[in-house]
């Protein structure tokens, strides 16, 4: 599995020793793990990284996991898993009602954690270990193996970077993607805050997808936040 295609996990845990142990184990299983210890930074990191899954400790300083989950759930459409040291059923129910998909009790058994992660990613259709070869959204068809795309059976002539950009949007349809995230996925390097190449690519991609000023936007700009692929417009 190419590291660029690895599922990205945002691990939010203030116990740095535990976080590093989990990150090391999951990295060894082929996942790309981003560790954050502060609950106050989760929303920003979620927007920048756009992870495939979030593992969220409930007992965080500054803002607890329940509050964070409620705050980000309207924008983040991927799976959220809670880590908790408490066996209180009421808290677990509260966590699920706040928008989480699953929870794992501490101390964490690595194999169990991995199995639960894989189950959630399969449910959301974003498991990097799955042999996904095609993406279909409305009349848009993408063949990942052949690196081709078409709308209503008509081929779309895309450059390599435009194809990577389209795939990134398609895999996160309906989700706001920041310029920083898109830049890192397409160019495999950090965004310097000045480069506007990604904006040019998006403009070109819009035209090739058939967008016009009179048509519904397929790739919509969300000012101050990023861009979103509107699947219903396809």
N, C-alpha and C positions, 0 to 999 in steps of 0.2 A: 504493500500500500504506500503510495507516494505521500510524503508528509504534508504536501499542499492539500491533499484530499482527505486528510485525517479529520475525524469528528473533533470539534473543539468543545472543550468542557470548561466552564467557569466554576472554579471551586472557591467558595466563600467560607473561610474557617479561620477564626482568630487564634486557634492553637497551631502555631506555625510548625511545630514538630509533627503533629498529626497531618496537617495539610501537605507537608513535604513528603511524608510517607505515602499518602494516598496518591499524590501527583506522580511520584516515582513509579508506583505500581501501575497506574493507568497509562503512563507514558510507555512503559514496557509492553503494554497491551495494544499499542498503536494509536492511542489518543493524544491529542495536543491539549495540555492542561494549563490554564491560566489561574494563578492563585491570588486571591485578594483576602486581606485580613480585616478590612474595615467595611462595615455595612453602609457607610455613607457614600462609598464610591461605586457601589454595585450598579446603580442605574446608568451611570456614565460608561462603565466598562461594558455593560450589556449592549449599549448603543454602539460602542466602538468595535467590539469583538464580534457581536452577533453570534453567540455560542450556540451549538447544537443542543446543549443541555446545561442546566445550572444545578450545581449541588450547593445547598444553602444551609448553613448552620443556623439553628433557631436562636441560640443564645449569643448574639453578637453585640459588641459595644457600640454605642452611638445610635443604632437603629436595629431592632431585632429582626430575625428572619421573617416573621409573620408580617410585619409592616412592609418590609422590602418586597415580599411576594405580592402583596396587595398593590403596592405602588407601580410595579413593573408589569403586572399581568395584562393590562390593557394594551400594551405595546409589544410585549414579548410573547410570541405564540408557541415557543418550544417547550419541552418538558422541564419541570422543576422538581427536584428531589430534595427533601429536607433531611438533615442530619440532626439528631437529637439524643441527648443523654437521658431524657426523661421518659418514663414508661406510662405517664399519665394519659389515659385514653382521651380525656377532654382536650388536651393540647394537640394530640394527633388529629382529632376530628377538626379542631380549629384550623390546623395547618392545611388540611385537605380542602376545607371550605374557603380558605384564603386564596386558593388557586393552585396549590401544589398537586402533583400527580402521584407522588409516592413519598415514603419516608423510610429511613434506615436508622436503627438504633445504634448508638455508641456503646461499647467499643465496636468498631467496624470490622467485620470479617471480609477481607479483600475479595474472596471468590464470590461471596453473596452480593457485595456491592457491584461487582462487575456484571453479574447476572441480571441484577435489577436495572443497571444502566442499559445493557443490551436490550432488555425487554421494553424499556421506555423508548429507546431510539427506534426499535422496530415498529412500535405502535405509532410513532410520529413519522415513520418512513425516512429517517435520516441516519440509519446505521451505516457507517463507512465500511463496515465489514460485509455489507450486503452487496450482491453483484448487480447493482442497478446499472442498466445499460441505456435506458431511455427515460425521457421525461415528457409527459403529455399534459398541456394546460390549454383547455379550450381547443382552438384550431392550430395551436403551436406544438410542433413535434421536434424533440431534440434527441439525436442519437449520440450518446456520450462516447461510445467506442469509435465511431466513424468521424466524430466531431463535425456533424452536419446538423442543420436546422431548416425547418420548413413551416410555412403557414398555409393551411388549406391545400396541402400537397405541392405548393410552389416553393422551390428552394430559395433560401436566403443566403446571399453571398456575404460571408462574414470573415473578417480578419481573425487571426488567432486570439488577439486580446478582446475583440468584440464577442467572440464565441465564449471565452472564459467569463466575460462580464454577464452575458445572457444566462449562462448556466448558474452563476452565482445568484442572480435575480430569481431564476426559476426555482432553485432549491429553497429559496426563502420568500416565495410569493406571498403577498399580503403582509409582509414584515418590513418595517422601515430599516434601511441599511445606511449607515453613515458613510460619508466620503472616505474616512480613514479605513473603515473595514473593506470597502470596495477596492480601494487602492492597494491594500495589503494582499487581497486575494488575487487581483489581476496581475500585479507587478511583483509580488513576493518581496516587497521591501516596505519599510515604514513610510508613512505619509509625512512630508516635511512642513505641511501647513500652507505651502505656496503653490505647489504644482497643481495645475488645473487640467492635466491631461485626461483625468477620469471624466471630467465634465464634457470634454470634447467627444470622448468615446460614447458617452451616454446619448449625446445629441445625434451622433452618427447611427447608433443602434436604434434610436426612436424612428429615424427616417427609414431604415431598412426593415423595421417591423411594420411599416405602413402608417405611422402616425401622421396626422395632418392637424392643422390648427382647428379644423372643424370637427375632428374625431375625438372620441373619449381618449384620455391619456392612458397609454399602456404602462409607461414608466412615469410616475408622477413625482414631482418635486415637493418635498415636505420642508418648507423653509426653516432653516436653523437646525434641522435634524438629519436630512439626507434624502434618499429616494426609495420608492416602493413600486414593485411590479403589481399592477392591478389585474389579477387573473380574469376577472369578469369582463374586462375590456377586450379579451382575446376571442 
